[in-house]
C-alpha cells in the first residue's frame, strides 16, 4: 500500500509537471487520469460527477474550517481556496460551482441530523399521525382501538393489550421507548418506506415474520438501520448522493434507507442465522458490505456508464436506487451497477 501511494504521488507530480495542472485543477476540469498526458488538458465545464466532487472535497479537507464556514459566501470561500491552492482564474467558475455543491451537501447532512434530537411524543399530533400512517400503509388495516395511549388529566394512560399486540406484530416493543435512540428520524424513515414504497415495505414485513426460523423485528430493525446510516452520514460515506441533487435532504436519506433495508432483509435470509441472537453478528457483516456498496455506487470504473467521465449527479444516483427499490429498469440507462450491487 505504501509503495502504491508513493507511485501515485510520483505519477501525480509527473503529470503536474508536464501539463502545468495541479491535481485539484485536473479534478476541476473533470479529468483525474493520465490521459491528460496524451490528450492535453481538458476544458473546464460544469461538474456534476459526484465522485469527482467527492475527491475535490477530500482535497480541500485541509481547509475544512474555511470550506464549511456558513458565515462566508461561496464566492469568498472560492477566492480564498484559489489563493491557497493556486488555482488559476479559468477554473474559478467551476471551483465555485463545486464549493456550492459541497456546502449544500453539508447543509443537507445537518438537516437530516436535526430530526435525531427530536424525541417521539405521543402528545404530538404530527408524530401520532405519521405513526398511524406507517401502520396503515404497512398492514393495510385500521389501527386497533387503544393503540394510542389516551390522554388523562394527570398524563397519558396505558396502551391497551390489543394495541400492544398490534405494535409487536410489526416489530415494536413500545414505540415511544423504541424511538429513543434515533428520535423522530427513525419514525420518518419507517413512514417514508411504508408510504413511498408500500409493496416493497410489506414484502420485507412479510419476510421478517413468515418463517419463524428467520424471524426479525421489522420496526426495531428499521430503527437500527437509521442508526447505521446516521453513522455513515457522519463519517462522510453518503456525500455523493447529496451533490447536485435538488431533492429534500430527508428524502435522499430515506431513499438510501429503503435500499439498505431491502438489502438487509435479503442478506439476513441468505445468511440463515440460527436465531435472532445472531442479529448483532449478522448486522456487523452486513454493515461492512453495504458500506462498500454505497461507496462503490458511483465509482465502478469498469462499467463505462459509471466511470469517472460519466456525468452522474446525486440526483441520478438516487433515481437509480429508486428504480432498483421498486424493481424497475431505469428508463434512460441500462445500469449494470445495480447488478453489481446485488452480487456483493
HELIX and SHEET records of a PDB file:
HELIX    1   1 UNK A    2  UNK A   19  1                                  18    
HELIX    2   2 UNK A   23  UNK A   28  1                                   6    
HELIX    3   3 UNK A   36  UNK A   39  1                                   4    
HELIX    4   4 UNK A   50  UNK A   59  1                                  10    
HELIX    5   5 UNK A   61  UNK A   63  5                                   3    
HELIX    6   6 UNK A   64  UNK A   67  1                                   4    
HELIX    7   7 UNK A   74  UNK A   85  1                                  12    
HELIX    8   8 UNK A   89  UNK A   91  5                                   3    
HELIX    9   9 UNK A   92  UNK A  113  1                                  22    
HELIX   10  10 UNK A  114  UNK A  117  5                                   4    
HELIX   11  11 UNK A  125  UNK A  139  1                                  15    
HELIX   12  12 UNK A  161  UNK A  169  1                                   9    
HELIX   13  13 UNK A  175  UNK A  178  1                                   4    
HELIX   14  14 UNK A  179  UNK A  181  5                                   3    
HELIX   15  15 UNK A  183  UNK A  196  1                                  14    
HELIX   16  16 UNK A  198  UNK A  209  1                                  12    
HELIX   17  17 UNK A  212  UNK A  214  5                                   3    
HELIX   18  18 UNK A  218  UNK A  234  1                                  17    
HELIX   19  19 UNK A  239  UNK A  241  5                                   3    
HELIX   20  20 UNK A  249  UNK A  271  1                                  23    
HELIX   21  21 UNK A  276  UNK A  278  5                                   3    
HELIX   22  22 UNK A  279  UNK A  296  1                                  18    
HELIX   23  23 UNK A  304  UNK A  306  5                                   3    
HELIX   24  24 UNK A  314  UNK A  325  1                                  12    
HELIX   25  25 UNK A  337  UNK A  343  1                                   7    
SHEET    1   A 2 UNK A 151  UNK A 152  0                                        
SHEET    2   A 2 UNK A 155  UNK A 156 -1                                        
END                                                                             
